[in-house]
Every structure is written in structure tokens, then in C-alpha cells.
Amino acid sequence: MGNKRFSPDGHENKGEKKRSFQGNQFTVEADVNFVSTSAEKLKNNSEFEVNHDMGVTIGQTARNYADNVDKARILRAENTAKANCKEARTLRRDLKAAENDNFEETEGLLYAPVITD
């Protein structure tokens, strides 16, 4: 038997390649890996066992809350990264300007317009 690929609704995908949709810096594949790893950790967590023994199920409200917290965390991380990049660009620009000023002071203007006699 060859490798068959099935869509989420159970139909066979004939010859279709695996697709990767990208948004911002996160991919669907990375999210799937994160969710599966999180599910394994949750299943191995002692709190999960206690909740399961007590018959407590996590509902849609808790899931929505967790999704909102995750979105806020990702947005905060992206904004922090953007601010750090902006600060680094500003520092590089200031450093380059200081180097140019220092060069002009030490070497003088080599090609300054002068009036010759």
C-alpha cells in the first residue's frame, strides 16, 4: 500500500502536497506541534488525573479563555520583538553617525571646497 493522505473529513487526497499556511512568524505546522505537545503534557499532568477522577471536564469557556491568553501572549511577544528591533536600528544609526563625526574630526574634511590662490 502506498502512502495515502486523507483530509480531516476522511476523503483521500490524491497527489496533493502538504500545504503550509503562514501568518506573521508562526505556521500552522508549528501550532499543531505545539498543541499536540501541550496535550501530551496535559495528559501526563497530575491535575488532569485528578480532574478526570472527579469527573471535571474543561468546557468551551475555559478553552476560549486559554486561546485569548495565548493570543495576548503572542501579540505581546511580537510587539516586544518589534520594539527591540527598532531600538537596535536606532542604536546602529546613532553609532554610525558618531563614527562619521569622529572621522571628520580626526581626519578633517579631505575633499572640502577651498579657494586656491
N, C-alpha and C positions, 0 to 999 in steps of 0.2 A: 504494500500500500504506500502510495506517495503521501507527501505531506499535504494535508488538506487544511485549508483555512476556513473558519466559519465566522460569520458576523455575529453580533450579540443576539440577533433574533433567531439564530440557528441555521441560516441559509449558508450554503457553501459559496465561498468567494473563489471564482475560477481565475487564476492568473493575476489577481490584484496584488499589488505590492503593499507592504506595510507603510502606512502614512504617519507622518509626524506633523502635528499642527503646533506652531509656535506662537506664543503670545508673551510679550515682554521678554524676560530671560528664562522663563520656565516652559517646559514642554509637557505635553500630555503624558509621554512615557515616564518622565521624572515624577509627575504627580501620581501615576499608577504605582510606580515603585514605592513612593513614599507612603501611599495609602496601604499597600499590601504589607509593608514593613510595620506600619503603625498597627494594623490589625493583628499581626503576629504578636507584637509586643503587648497589645491589649489582652489577647487571648492568654498569654503566658503570665499576665499580671494577676497578683493575688486578689486585687479588688474585684476583678472580673469574676473570679471564682466565688467570692462572697456574694456579689450581686446575683450571680446565676443561682446559687443555692437559696437565696432569699426570694428569687422569682422576680427580681427587679429588671426591667428592660429599659434600655435607653431609647427615648422616643424621638420624634421628628424635631421637637423644640430644642432638645439638647444637641442634636446634630446641626441644626441651623445656627445655634449659638457657637458651636465649635467652628463651623465654617466661617462665621463672621469674625471670630477671634483670629483665625488663620489668615483671612484676607487682610485684616488690620495689621497683623504682624508682617506679612509680605510687603504691604504698602509702606509701612514704617521702615523696613529694611531697604527697599528700593529708594525711598527718599533720603535715607542716611547715606547710601552709596552715591547718590547723585550729588548730595551736598559735599561729600568728601572729594569727589572728582572735581567739582567746581573749585573747591578750596585748593586742591593740588594744582590746577591750571593757573589760578591766580598767583600762587607762590612761584611757579615756574616763570611766569611772565615778569613778576617783580624781580626775581633773581637775574633773569636775562637783562632787564633794564639796568639793574645795579652793575652788572658786568660791563655793559656798554658804557655807562657813565664812568666807571673805573678805568676802562681802556682809554677813553677820551682824555681823562685827567693825566694818566701816566704817559701815554704816547703823544698826546697832543693831536690836533687835527692835522693829519698828514696832507690832506688834499683840500685845505681851506682856500677860498678865493683870496688872492692877495694882489696888490698893485705893485708891479715891478718898476724899478727906476731905470 
